[in-house]
Structures are given as C-alpha cells and as structure tokens.
Amino acid sequence: MNIRLTTAIVMGLVGAAFAGPTNLVQTVTYNGETVTMRLTRQNLRGSYFELWVQNTNGTYTAVTPVEERSYLGTVDEYPDAGIRDSTGQWCFPW
C-alpha cells in the first residue's frame, strides 16, 4: 500500500475546517486490493506550535490553526506493519 495514497485519502476524509472524529475505520481499495484502516486522531503539535502565513508584502502574520487532524493507525490486513525509529524500536503501534 502506497503511504502517500493512504495519507491523501485520510486527509480527504477528515475535511478542512474541523478536528474530525477521534477514531476512523475506513476501507481503501488500491490496485485491486482492499484494506481496512483503523485510525486514531493524534496531537502531533508541540506545546510551542505556531502557524504563520506570509503576506503579499513578504511579512508574516500568526494565525489560529484549525484543530489537529493527524491520524495514526493500523491496517487489518498487515498486522506486522508499523513505524520504527532509527534504532529499529517500534514507535507505533505502541
């Protein structure tokens, strides 16, 4: 399963202006294979997270970002899949 495709699908599911549900279960078909993703919303922003936009004159203005919409999860059909750090330790699922 292509990670970029999965990310794009999840981003499209969640929408642009709201935090979205705490949990999502979504089936995705790609290249004839259907998989089930079980996702949980995660706050990936640090305590000092800020969002700035560049104005047409080149200056920056701080804006209030929309609520967190990042998700991590598992794929039922690939139970051994996960995220490992640079040392090989499992980071997700935890």
BELGI-V134035 format. One record per pair of residues at least 24 apart in sequence whose ideal C-beta (glycine too) atoms are under 8 Angstrom apart, sorted by the first residue. I is the first residue (numbers start at 1). J is the second residue. If there is no record, write none. Layout:
# BELGI-V134035
[[I:J] [I:J]]
This chain:
# BELGI-V134035
[[1:28] [1:30] [1:33] [1:35] [1:75] [1:78] [2:30] [5:30] [6:37] [10:37] [10:39] [10:71] [11:69] [14:69] [14:71] [15:69] [16:66] [17:66] [18:66] [18:67] [19:66] [19:67] [19:68] [19:69] [20:69] [20:71] [24:71] [24:73] [33:77] [35:75] [35:76] [35:77] [35:78] [36:75] [36:76] [36:77] [37:73] [37:74] [37:75] [37:76] [38:73] [38:74] [38:75] [38:76] [39:71] [39:72] [39:73] [40:71] [40:72] [40:73] [41:68] [41:69] [41:70] [41:71] [42:68] [42:70] [42:71] [42:72] [43:68] [43:70] [44:68] [44:70]]
